Amino acid sequence: MLDEIARITAQAGRIAAGRCDTAFNRWEKKPGELVCDIDLEVDAFLREHLGALDPEAGWLSEETLDVSDRYERRRTWVVDPIDGTRDYLRGRPGWSVSVALVEDRVPVIGVLSAPARDELWTAERGRGARRNGERLKASDRTALPGARVPAEQLPDADADLVPVAKPNSIALRIALVAAGEADLVATLKWGFEWDIAAAALIAEEAGAVVTGALGQPLAFNTASGHAFGVLAAAPGIHAAAVERLRERALALV
């Protein structure tokens, strides 16, 4: 099943990449939240083809009104047709198509297609994670100071960390932890499951630790479809990162 999901997700990525330089409409769903015609086109493609692959699975997507009975279903597709729309609209490569199959609240298959980066990321629970077929392994870093974080700039309180290139897609940022190209990714706000479901599995299968912002376990296909933050890190620094961010996170819950 992983091969079929990867094939469908890669095709969705090619559809989006092929439309990147064409004329299409774009607008704000709400202030600061961009969407375009291609988001909807890719969403429809994925729903048709993934739905045919597993008709019994529910559906949770950024671009579909959440009015189904997906919460009652054992399996659910959790999808972001274009994660990192801002980079997509600017012609930058930091976007991806994110697809996860969640079973009993846990991602069991995750795929990211990032065609502008020539990358296809895949994971199956218990069977590891890969990028373009190559096995992934999170870094073995054990000291939080000096940890690499995808960021344009860091707050003064984190001046001992090292910023590295930051794709707009949060899924890709988490995937960089899986690849050992970053050591830590953290968000301290309420977000959506579709942003992180596939990438969380990819990072975990590469040996990283992935939790909520307070170190709490993540669950998917919840009634709300929300999660408070995400903290993905090399296993040797995850506990220290949770401790450093705890007060900041608690102030935002």
ZIFEN-V646907 format. One record per residue. OMEGA is omega in degrees with one decimal (999 if undefined). NEAR is the number of other C-alpha atoms within 12 Angstrom. D_CENTER is the distance of its C-alpha to the mean C-alpha in Angstrom with 1 decimal. Layout:
OMEGA/NEAR/D_CENTER ; OMEGA/NEAR/D_CENTER
This chain:
178.7/19/19.9 ; -178.8/28/17.1 ; -179.4/19/19.1 ; 178.3/21/19.4 ; 177.8/38/15.8 ; 179.5/38/15.0 ; -179.7/24/18.1 ; -179.6/34/17.1 ; 177.7/44/13.6 ; 177.6/35/15.3 ; 175.9/28/18.0 ; 176.6/41/15.8 ; 179.0/43/14.6 ; 176.8/28/18.3 ; -179.7/32/19.3 ; -178.9/39/17.1 ; -179.3/34/18.3 ; -179.6/18/21.8 ; -170.7/23/21.9 ; -176.3/30/20.6 ; 179.6/15/24.2 ; 178.5/17/25.8 ; 175.8/12/27.0 ; -179.3/17/24.8 ; 175.9/17/24.6 ; -178.5/21/22.2 ; 177.3/18/22.4 ; 173.7/14/21.1 ; 170.6/12/20.1 ; -173.5/8/21.1 ; 177.7/8/21.9 ; -177.6/10/19.1 ; -172.7/16/16.7 ; 174.7/25/17.1 ; 179.6/31/17.1 ; 179.6/30/19.2 ; -174.4/27/21.0 ; 173.7/36/18.6 ; -176.6/41/15.7 ; 178.8/28/18.2 ; -179.9/25/19.6 ; 178.1/40/16.4 ; -179.4/39/15.7 ; 178.5/24/19.3 ; -178.6/27/19.1 ; -178.5/42/16.3 ; 179.0/34/18.0 ; -171.0/19/21.3 ; 175.7/23/20.3 ; 177.2/35/18.0 ; 176.9/25/20.5 ; -178.8/17/23.2 ; 178.5/22/21.6 ; -175.3/22/21.4 ; -178.2/17/23.5 ; -177.1/19/23.5 ; 174.3/28/19.8 ; -173.9/35/18.8 ; 174.5/43/16.4 ; -176.0/44/13.9 ; 178.4/40/12.5 ; -172.3/37/12.2 ; 176.4/32/15.3 ; 177.3/24/17.4 ; -173.6/14/19.7 ; -178.2/19/19.0 ; -176.6/14/22.5 ; 176.4/17/22.4 ; -171.8/19/23.3 ; -177.7/30/19.8 ; -179.6/27/20.1 ; -176.2/18/23.2 ; -179.3/24/22.0 ; -179.3/24/21.2 ; 178.7/30/18.4 ; 169.7/40/15.9 ; 177.2/50/13.5 ; -161.7/50/10.3 ; 165.7/52/9.4 ; -174.6/48/8.2 ; 171.9/51/11.1 ; 175.0/50/10.4 ; -173.7/48/7.4 ; -177.2/36/9.7 ; -179.2/38/12.9 ; 176.6/28/15.0 ; 178.2/26/14.8 ; -177.6/38/15.4 ; 179.8/31/18.4 ; 179.9/16/19.7 ; 177.9/21/19.6 ; -173.1/23/17.4 ; -171.2/32/15.2 ; 177.8/36/12.0 ; -179.4/41/10.2 ; 167.9/53/8.6 ; -173.2/58/8.9 ; -179.5/55/6.3 ; 173.5/57/8.6 ; 168.4/53/9.2 ; -177.6/48/12.8 ; 177.7/39/13.5 ; -178.5/29/17.0 ; 175.3/21/18.9 ; -176.4/28/16.0 ; 174.6/30/14.2 ; 178.1/38/11.7 ; 174.2/37/14.1 ; 177.4/43/12.6 ; 179.1/51/9.2 ; 170.6/55/9.3 ; 173.1/58/7.8 ; 179.1/47/10.8 ; -171.8/44/11.5 ; 179.3/31/15.3 ; 175.8/27/16.3 ; -177.2/24/15.5 ; -175.8/19/17.0 ; 169.5/30/14.1 ; -177.6/39/13.0 ; -178.3/51/10.9 ; 174.4/49/11.9 ; 171.7/44/12.4 ; -173.8/33/14.9 ; 178.9/28/15.7 ; -175.6/16/18.8 ; 175.3/20/18.8 ; -178.6/30/16.7 ; -177.6/40/13.9 ; 169.7/37/14.9 ; -177.0/33/14.4 ; 176.4/22/17.0 ; -178.8/15/18.8 ; -177.8/17/19.1 ; -178.1/23/18.4 ; 176.5/29/16.1 ; 177.2/31/17.2 ; -177.1/37/16.1 ; 179.1/30/18.8 ; -178.6/26/21.8 ; -179.6/26/22.3 ; 179.7/20/24.3 ; 179.6/22/25.1 ; 175.4/30/22.9 ; -177.9/22/25.1 ; 179.6/19/24.1 ; -179.5/34/20.5 ; -176.8/36/18.3 ; 174.6/38/15.7 ; -174.7/35/13.9 ; 173.7/27/16.0 ; 172.1/14/18.6 ; -177.1/18/20.8 ; 176.3/20/21.1 ; -178.3/15/23.2 ; -178.0/9/26.6 ; -179.4/12/25.8 ; -177.7/22/23.4 ; 179.5/17/25.7 ; 175.8/17/25.9 ; -174.0/25/22.3 ; 178.5/26/21.7 ; 172.4/25/19.4 ; -175.1/23/17.9 ; -174.1/20/16.5 ; 170.4/32/13.5 ; 179.5/32/11.5 ; 179.9/29/10.8 ; 176.1/37/7.2 ; 178.2/43/5.4 ; 178.3/50/2.6 ; 178.5/47/6.3 ; 176.5/45/7.8 ; 179.3/48/6.6 ; 177.1/57/7.6 ; 174.5/44/10.7 ; 177.2/48/11.6 ; -177.1/45/11.6 ; -176.7/37/13.9 ; 179.7/33/16.1 ; 169.3/32/15.9 ; -178.4/39/14.8 ; -172.3/46/15.9 ; 169.3/54/14.1 ; 179.4/51/11.3 ; 169.8/43/12.2 ; -175.8/37/12.0 ; 178.8/27/15.2 ; 174.9/22/14.9 ; 179.4/22/14.2 ; -174.5/24/11.0 ; -178.4/33/9.7 ; -176.7/44/8.4 ; 178.3/46/6.9 ; -166.2/46/4.4 ; -170.6/57/3.3 ; -177.9/54/5.8 ; -176.8/49/5.5 ; 178.7/57/4.1 ; 178.4/55/6.6 ; 179.3/47/9.1 ; -179.5/50/9.0 ; -179.8/55/9.8 ; -178.9/44/12.2 ; 174.7/38/13.9 ; 177.3/40/14.5 ; 176.7/36/16.2 ; 174.1/41/14.1 ; -177.2/41/14.4 ; 179.9/45/11.5 ; 167.8/38/13.0 ; -174.4/39/13.3 ; 179.6/39/15.0 ; -178.3/35/18.3 ; -177.4/30/17.6 ; 176.9/21/17.6 ; 176.4/20/16.1 ; 171.8/32/13.1 ; -176.4/31/14.0 ; -169.2/42/12.5 ; 174.1/40/14.5 ; -178.2/31/16.5 ; -177.3/20/19.1 ; -174.7/19/17.5 ; -178.2/31/13.9 ; 172.6/26/13.3 ; 177.6/32/12.5 ; 174.2/30/14.2 ; 173.7/35/12.1 ; 177.2/43/10.1 ; 178.8/48/11.9 ; -173.4/55/10.9 ; 167.2/51/14.0 ; -172.9/43/16.6 ; -176.9/33/18.7 ; -178.9/24/21.7 ; -174.9/32/20.5 ; -178.2/38/18.2 ; 179.3/27/21.3 ; 178.6/23/22.6 ; 176.9/39/19.5 ; -178.8/34/19.6 ; -179.5/18/23.3 ; -172.4/22/23.0 ; -170.9/31/20.6 ; -177.1/24/22.2 ; 178.0/15/24.7 ; 179.9/21/22.5 ; -178.1/26/20.0 ; 179.4/19/23.0 ; -175.4/12/24.4 ; -178.1/16/21.4 ; 999/17/21.1
